[in-house]
Amino acid sequence: MVVLPVIRNEQMNALGRVPRFLFEAELANHFIRHYPGECRRAGRDRVLTLVRSGIQRAFTHGYDSRREVGVYINLMVILGHDFDRDPQIPWALQQLNDTSIDDSFERIRTTFQSTLKYLEQCFGRDNG
């Protein structure tokens, strides 16, 4: 059984007053466009479930702009759904919640940049 997260109205207001279903569809379409094979295998319903879960998880870390939420879900796709709880990559959670960086977008951007470096260390340049 899949439990879908509950997104409060205040959280959706933080996304610029875009109706939730439009924002979810926009993000799902982004992932379908950029990860076509994976999304085709998963199916649109599972992609939407990932997006809904990602929105809620991003909010729990204090990310509430459309841009930040999008980057957060990209991190979920790249590092795994539970990347922020994965004991093998503790740096991800540390960077997501690094209060020494006041700007939340800068914090998640730093996490994304670290992810690219991590992937290069694991797989080499251009996934070679």
Secondary structure in CASP SS format (residue, H / E / C, confidence):
PFRMAT SS
TARGET T0000
AUTHOR 0000-0000-0000
METHOD secondary structure of the structure
MODEL  1
M C 1.00
V C 1.00
V C 1.00
L C 1.00
P C 1.00
V C 1.00
I C 1.00
R C 1.00
N H 1.00
E H 1.00
Q H 1.00
M H 1.00
N H 1.00
A H 1.00
L C 1.00
G C 1.00
R C 1.00
V C 1.00
P C 1.00
R H 1.00
F H 1.00
L H 1.00
F H 1.00
E H 1.00
A H 1.00
E H 1.00
L H 1.00
A H 1.00
N H 1.00
H H 1.00
F H 1.00
I H 1.00
R H 1.00
H H 1.00
Y C 1.00
P H 1.00
G H 1.00
E H 1.00
C H 1.00
R H 1.00
R H 1.00
A H 1.00
G C 1.00
R H 1.00
D H 1.00
R H 1.00
V H 1.00
L H 1.00
T H 1.00
L H 1.00
V H 1.00
R H 1.00
S H 1.00
G H 1.00
I H 1.00
Q H 1.00
R H 1.00
A H 1.00
F H 1.00
T H 1.00
H C 1.00
G C 1.00
Y C 1.00
D C 1.00
S C 1.00
R H 1.00
R H 1.00
E H 1.00
V H 1.00
G H 1.00
V H 1.00
Y H 1.00
I H 1.00
N H 1.00
L H 1.00
M H 1.00
V H 1.00
I H 1.00
L H 1.00
G C 1.00
H C 1.00
D C 1.00
F H 1.00
D H 1.00
R H 1.00
D C 1.00
P C 1.00
Q C 1.00
I C 1.00
P H 1.00
W H 1.00
A H 1.00
L H 1.00
Q H 1.00
Q H 1.00
L H 1.00
N C 1.00
D C 1.00
T C 1.00
S C 1.00
I C 1.00
D C 1.00
D C 1.00
S H 1.00
F H 1.00
E H 1.00
R H 1.00
I H 1.00
R H 1.00
T H 1.00
T H 1.00
F H 1.00
Q H 1.00
S H 1.00
T H 1.00
L H 1.00
K H 1.00
Y H 1.00
L H 1.00
E H 1.00
Q H 1.00
C H 1.00
F H 1.00
G C 1.00
R H 1.00
D H 1.00
N H 1.00
G C 1.00
END
